[in-house]
Amino acid sequence: MSISIELADLEAEDVVSLIRAHKALMLETSPPESSHALQIDGLKQPGITVWAMREGHGVLIGCGALKTLSGGRSGEIKSMHTVAQLRRGGLGRQMLSHLIAEARARYWSALYLETGAQDAFYPARKLYERHGFAYCGPFEGYREDRNSVFMRLDL
């Protein structure tokens, strides 16, 4: 399957639907107070860049975003999502590699993320570990939460 990763059009119907599906999935697996996935309006804020992953015929199959953290020397991964029927096929790895490369191109010193502590997030945590992310404490306004795991990659 031919894959492209491009800047997302946050007004496009397929992108809006995918972001809604991502938020809904996060709310199914985490209590609302522990769900930090952004809605589409949150992804339109300054300092956030969103990419769309499409297969060769232009069908949207995933997304990922970077948020610049205060100070501008580090960032956070947001909204990593692959459509359900294509999970565990390497697409998340491709998007994560793209996000890490973009963070390095921005000369960031570190890349952070928050993900769930529940079993449903085990594959995501393993993906991040395989890419060198280590567990850390809360960052940039997050608080300790038994439903959240925080990770950091030094760049």
C-alpha positions as a Markdown table, in Angstrom:
| # | Residue | x | y | z |
|---|---|---|---|---|
| 1 | Met | 0.0 | 0.0 | 0.0 |
| 2 | Ser | 1.4 | 3.4 | -1.0 |
| 3 | Ile | 1.2 | 5.9 | 1.9 |
| 4 | Ser | 1.5 | 9.7 | 2.0 |
| 5 | Ile | 1.7 | 12.0 | 5.0 |
| 6 | Glu | 0.8 | 15.6 | 4.4 |
| 7 | Leu | -0.4 | 18.6 | 6.3 |
| 8 | Ala | -4.0 | 18.0 | 7.3 |
| 9 | Asp | -6.9 | 20.3 | 6.1 |
| 10 | Leu | -8.7 | 20.7 | 9.4 |
| 11 | Glu | -11.9 | 21.8 | 7.5 |
| 12 | Ala | -12.0 | 18.6 | 5.4 |
| 13 | Glu | -14.9 | 16.3 | 6.3 |
| 14 | Asp | -12.8 | 13.1 | 6.5 |
| 15 | Val | -10.3 | 14.8 | 8.9 |
| 16 | Val | -13.0 | 16.2 | 11.1 |
| 17 | Ser | -14.7 | 12.7 | 11.2 |
| 18 | Leu | -11.4 | 11.0 | 12.1 |
| 19 | Ile | -10.6 | 13.4 | 14.9 |
| 20 | Arg | -14.2 | 12.9 | 16.3 |
| 21 | Ala | -13.7 | 9.1 | 16.1 |
| 22 | His | -10.3 | 9.5 | 17.9 |
| 23 | Lys | -11.9 | 11.5 | 20.7 |
| 24 | Ala | -14.8 | 9.1 | 21.0 |
| 25 | Leu | -12.4 | 6.1 | 21.3 |
| 26 | Met | -10.4 | 8.0 | 24.0 |
| 27 | Leu | -13.6 | 8.6 | 26.0 |
| 28 | Glu | -14.5 | 4.9 | 25.7 |
| 29 | Thr | -11.2 | 3.9 | 27.2 |
| 30 | Ser | -10.5 | 6.7 | 29.7 |
| 31 | Pro | -12.7 | 8.7 | 32.1 |
| 32 | Pro | -13.5 | 12.2 | 30.7 |
| 33 | Glu | -11.3 | 13.9 | 33.3 |
| 34 | Ser | -8.4 | 11.7 | 32.1 |
| 35 | Ser | -9.0 | 12.1 | 28.4 |
| 36 | His | -6.6 | 14.6 | 26.9 |
| 37 | Ala | -7.4 | 14.1 | 23.2 |
| 38 | Leu | -8.2 | 17.3 | 21.5 |
| 39 | Gln | -11.3 | 18.1 | 19.5 |
| 40 | Ile | -10.9 | 19.6 | 16.1 |
| 41 | Asp | -11.1 | 23.2 | 17.5 |
| 42 | Gly | -8.2 | 22.4 | 19.9 |
| 43 | Leu | -6.1 | 21.2 | 17.0 |
| 44 | Lys | -6.6 | 24.5 | 15.2 |
| 45 | Gln | -4.8 | 26.4 | 18.0 |
| 46 | Pro | -1.5 | 28.2 | 17.2 |
| 47 | Gly | 1.5 | 26.0 | 17.8 |
| 48 | Ile | -0.2 | 22.8 | 16.7 |
| 49 | Thr | 0.5 | 21.1 | 13.4 |
| 50 | Val | -1.6 | 18.2 | 12.2 |
| 51 | Trp | -0.7 | 15.7 | 9.5 |
| 52 | Ala | -3.0 | 13.3 | 7.6 |
| 53 | Met | -1.9 | 9.9 | 6.5 |
| 54 | Arg | -3.5 | 8.7 | 3.3 |
| 55 | Glu | -3.3 | 5.6 | 1.2 |
| 56 | Gly | -2.5 | 5.8 | -2.5 |
| 57 | His | -6.1 | 6.6 | -3.6 |
| 58 | Gly | -6.4 | 9.5 | -1.1 |
| 59 | Val | -8.4 | 7.7 | 1.6 |
| 60 | Leu | -7.6 | 9.0 | 5.1 |
| 61 | Ile | -6.2 | 6.2 | 7.2 |
| 62 | Gly | -4.6 | 8.1 | 10.1 |
| 63 | Cys | -3.3 | 11.3 | 11.7 |
| 64 | Gly | -0.8 | 12.7 | 14.1 |
| 65 | Ala | 0.0 | 16.1 | 15.5 |
| 66 | Leu | 2.7 | 18.1 | 17.2 |
| 67 | Lys | 2.2 | 20.8 | 19.8 |
| 68 | Thr | 4.9 | 23.2 | 20.6 |
| 69 | Leu | 5.4 | 23.4 | 24.3 |
| 70 | Ser | 6.2 | 26.6 | 26.2 |
| 71 | Gly | 9.7 | 27.9 | 25.5 |
| 72 | Gly | 9.5 | 26.5 | 22.0 |
| 73 | Arg | 12.4 | 24.0 | 22.5 |
| 74 | Ser | 10.3 | 20.9 | 23.0 |
| 75 | Gly | 7.0 | 19.5 | 21.8 |
| 76 | Glu | 4.2 | 17.0 | 22.5 |
| 77 | Ile | 2.7 | 14.4 | 20.3 |
| 78 | Lys | -1.1 | 14.7 | 20.0 |
| 79 | Ser | -3.9 | 12.9 | 18.2 |
| 80 | Met | -2.0 | 9.8 | 16.9 |
| 81 | His | -4.7 | 7.7 | 15.4 |
| 82 | Thr | -5.0 | 4.9 | 12.8 |
| 83 | Val | -8.3 | 3.7 | 11.5 |
| 84 | Ala | -9.3 | 0.5 | 13.4 |
| 85 | Gln | -9.2 | -1.9 | 10.5 |
| 86 | Leu | -5.6 | -1.0 | 9.7 |
| 87 | Arg | -4.1 | -1.1 | 13.2 |
| 88 | Arg | -1.1 | -3.2 | 13.9 |
| 89 | Gly | 0.1 | -3.0 | 10.3 |
| 90 | Gly | 2.9 | -0.5 | 10.8 |
| 91 | Leu | 1.1 | 2.7 | 10.0 |
| 92 | Gly | 1.5 | 4.0 | 13.6 |
| 93 | Arg | 5.2 | 3.4 | 13.3 |
| 94 | Gln | 5.3 | 5.4 | 10.0 |
| 95 | Met | 3.4 | 8.3 | 11.6 |
| 96 | Leu | 5.5 | 8.3 | 14.7 |
| 97 | Ser | 8.7 | 8.3 | 12.6 |
| 98 | His | 7.4 | 11.2 | 10.7 |
| 99 | Leu | 6.6 | 13.2 | 13.9 |
| 100 | Ile | 10.0 | 12.4 | 15.4 |
| 101 | Ala | 11.7 | 13.6 | 12.2 |
| 102 | Glu | 9.7 | 16.8 | 12.2 |
| 103 | Ala | 10.6 | 17.4 | 15.8 |
| 104 | Arg | 14.3 | 17.0 | 15.0 |
| 105 | Ala | 13.9 | 19.3 | 12.0 |
| 106 | Arg | 12.5 | 21.9 | 14.4 |
| 107 | Tyr | 15.6 | 21.4 | 16.6 |
| 108 | Trp | 13.6 | 20.5 | 19.6 |
| 109 | Ser | 15.5 | 19.0 | 22.5 |
| 110 | Ala | 12.7 | 16.7 | 23.6 |
| 111 | Leu | 9.4 | 15.2 | 22.5 |
| 112 | Tyr | 6.7 | 14.3 | 25.1 |
| 113 | Leu | 3.5 | 12.5 | 25.1 |
| 114 | Glu | 0.6 | 11.4 | 27.3 |
| 115 | Thr | -1.2 | 8.2 | 26.7 |
| 116 | Gly | -3.5 | 5.9 | 28.7 |
| 117 | Ala | -2.4 | 3.5 | 31.4 |
| 118 | Gln | -5.2 | 1.0 | 30.6 |
| 119 | Asp | -4.6 | -2.3 | 28.8 |
| 120 | Ala | -6.1 | -0.8 | 25.6 |
| 121 | Phe | -3.1 | 1.5 | 25.3 |
| 122 | Tyr | -0.5 | -1.3 | 25.8 |
| 123 | Pro | 0.3 | -1.5 | 22.0 |
| 124 | Ala | 0.8 | 2.3 | 21.9 |
| 125 | Arg | 3.1 | 2.3 | 24.9 |
| 126 | Lys | 5.2 | -0.5 | 23.3 |
| 127 | Leu | 5.4 | 1.4 | 20.0 |
| 128 | Tyr | 6.7 | 4.5 | 21.9 |
| 129 | Glu | 9.2 | 2.4 | 23.9 |
| 130 | Arg | 10.5 | 0.8 | 20.7 |
| 131 | His | 11.2 | 4.3 | 19.4 |
| 132 | Gly | 13.2 | 5.3 | 22.5 |
| 133 | Phe | 10.6 | 7.0 | 24.6 |
| 134 | Ala | 11.1 | 6.6 | 28.4 |
| 135 | Tyr | 8.6 | 7.0 | 31.1 |
| 136 | Cys | 8.6 | 10.3 | 32.9 |
| 137 | Gly | 6.5 | 12.5 | 35.2 |
| 138 | Pro | 3.7 | 14.9 | 34.1 |
| 139 | Phe | 4.8 | 17.8 | 32.0 |
| 140 | Glu | 3.4 | 21.1 | 30.8 |
| 141 | Gly | 0.3 | 21.4 | 32.9 |
| 142 | Tyr | -0.5 | 17.7 | 33.3 |
| 143 | Arg | -1.0 | 16.2 | 36.7 |
| 144 | Glu | -0.4 | 12.8 | 38.2 |
| 145 | Asp | -3.3 | 10.6 | 37.1 |
| 146 | Arg | -3.6 | 6.8 | 37.5 |
| 147 | Asn | -5.2 | 6.7 | 34.0 |
| 148 | Ser | -2.3 | 8.5 | 32.3 |
| 149 | Val | 1.2 | 7.6 | 31.4 |
| 150 | Phe | 3.8 | 10.2 | 30.4 |
| 151 | Met | 6.8 | 9.6 | 28.2 |
| 152 | Arg | 9.7 | 11.6 | 26.8 |
| 153 | Leu | 12.2 | 11.2 | 24.0 |
| 154 | Asp | 15.4 | 13.2 | 24.2 |
| 155 | Leu | 16.3 | 14.4 | 20.7 |
